[in-house]
Amino acid sequence: MTAAPSETVRAYLLELHNHLCQNISAEDKTAFHEDKWSSVIGDGRTHILREGNVFEQVGVNFSHIRASALPEAASARHPELTGRPYQAMGVSLVCHALNPYVPTAHMNVRFFVADDPKETWWFGGGFDLTPIYGFEEDAVHWHTQAYEACQPFGEELYPRFKQWCDEYFFLPHRDEQRGVGGLFFDDFKEGGFDQAFALTRSIAD
């Protein structure tokens, strides 16, 4: 992959990270604590809000890893990528409210690219909702937003990503799904880079 698409994704993810922090901070009227880091393998930033007016704790994280060789343990699904140079970047959000009637929310989006000898890339991510006290209207609104994020890219994507989320967050020891679900997708590159990136932005935004 040329530098431009990777840098385009990075710029979007940083913008998303800032947008999430600004909106949550404005809603809570509490500032985030910021922790930036940088090392030989990449850089990132973690913003934490604790004991606010609305939220008990919120974490918003951005990371961008660059390395010369993908470890074997990290390439179980794609053994052909072992040892290849790669980049992995993403934004994640976990949000816990003070009010127990407000559900816990989780979201993440990510981008992976490996080079040499052949370019391989994909997007992944999703979001899910875990109520303590469930309300049907919350679940309906959540899934309406999920459907509307996917719908412009194909009617089949929402039911596919919803089922994937249901299966991913199923708790076998309790024989139940965690929360009310949402969307989950991985290894996504359908329609080419521009289409897959647009879908990822729609889900994250």
N, C-alpha and C positions, 0 to 999 in steps of 0.2 A: 504494500500500500504506500502511496506517496505520502509525504509529510502533511500535505494539506488536509485530507480527510481526518487524520488523527488529531491534528491541531484544531480542526473545526469542531470535532466532538468534545475535545478538552475545553474549548472556549464555551461551548453550550453548557457543559456540566458545571463549570465554575459559575456561570450565570445562574443556573438552576440552584446551586448551593446558596448563592447570595440572596436570590429571590425568596427561597424558603426561610432563611434566617431573618431577613428583613420583615416578612409578613408575620411570622410567628412572634418576633420581638415586638412588633407594633400591636399585635392582638393582646399580648401578655403585659405590655408596658414594662418589660424586663430585658436587660441586655444579656446576650450570650457571652460566655467565656470562650475565647478563641485560643486554640493551640495549633500552631503551624509547625510542620516538620519537613525535613529534607535530608536525604541520604544518598548513597551511591546508587541505590536502586529506584529512586523516585522521590516524590514529594506528595504532600497532602495537607489537609487542614481539618480539624475537628472543632465544632462549635457545640457547647453544652449549655443548656439553660436549666437551672435547678431552683426549686421552691419559688416559682413565680406566682403570679396572681391567678392565672388560669391553669397553667401546666405544672405538674409536680417535677417532671423532667423531660427534656427533649434533647436528642442527639442528632446532629446533622454532620455527615462526614463526606469528605471528598478525598480520593486517593488516585494516584497515577504511578503505576509501577512499570519500570523498564528494565529488562534484564537480557543477558546474552544467551541464556539457555533455560528453557522451560523444564522444571524438574519432572521426573517420571511420575511422582506422586500427584502432581497437579494436572496430569494429562491422561488420566485413566480412561476417559471417554474418547480421547483423540490421541492414541499412542503414537501416531505418525508425527505428532508435533513435539515429542520429547527431544530436548536438546536444541530446539530452534529459538532464535531471538524473538522476543515478544514484548507487547505492551498490554497492560490491563488497567482500565480506569473506570471510575464509577462514583455515584452519589447514593448515599443511604440515609434514611430518616426513620427514627423511632420516636413516638410521641405518646407520653402518658399524661393525662389530665388529672387535676386535683379532684374533680367531680367524678364519683364512681359511675354515674350514669352516662358519662362521655366515654366512648370506646377507645381502646388503644389502637393506634394506627401504625403501620409499617409500610415503607416504600423503598425500593432501590431500582436503579437502572445502571447498566454497565456495558462496556465495550471492550472487546478483546481482538487483538490482531497479532498474528505471527508472520514472520518473513523468512526467506531463505530456505529452500530454493523457490517456493511458490507461496504467494500471499494467501493467507487464510484469515477471515475476520467474521465476527458475529456480534449481535446485540443480545442482551437479556435483561430481565428485571420483572417488575410487577408491583402490586400492592395488595395488602390484606387488612382486614378489620377484625378486632377481637373485643367484643363487648363484655362487660361484667354483668350488666343487666341489659338484655337484648330488647330492642324495639323494632317492630317490623318496618316502620317508615324509614328508619336509619339504614336498614339492609337494602330496602328498595332503592333509596337515593344512591347508596354506594354503588350498587350494580347498574343503575341507570347511567351514572357517570362512567363506569367501566365500559358499558356497551357503547356509549357515545364516543369514547376515546378510540375504540377499535373500528366502529362502523364504517368510516370513510375508506378504510383499507380492505374491506371485505366482510361480508355478513358472517363468514365462517370463523373469523378470528375470535370474537367474544366467547362463543360457546367452547371453543377449543382451549383458549387460555384460562377460562373459568374452570373447566374440568381439570386442567393441569394444576391449577392452584388448589382445588379441592383435594386432589390426590397428593400433592406435595406436602400439604399441611394436615394430612390425616394422622391421627394419633392411634396407632394400633393397640397400644396397651389400654387405652380407654374406649376403643372402638367408636371413635367419634372424630369429627372434623374440628380443627381449631378455629374458633370464631365463625364468621359468616362468609369467609373467602374473599375473593376478588379476582385478580389476574396474576398469572405467572407464565413467563416464556423464557426460552433460552436457545442458544445456537440459531438465532433468527437472522436470516439474510435474504429472505424471500423478496423478490422484486428488485434486487440490487441495492447498492448502498443508500442512494437517496431515499428510496421508498422505506427501507428498514429503519433508517435514521428518523424519518418523519413519523413513523409509527411510534418509535421509542419516545420522541419528544411529545407526541400527543398523550401518551400514557403518563409521562412524568409531569406534564404541565397541568 
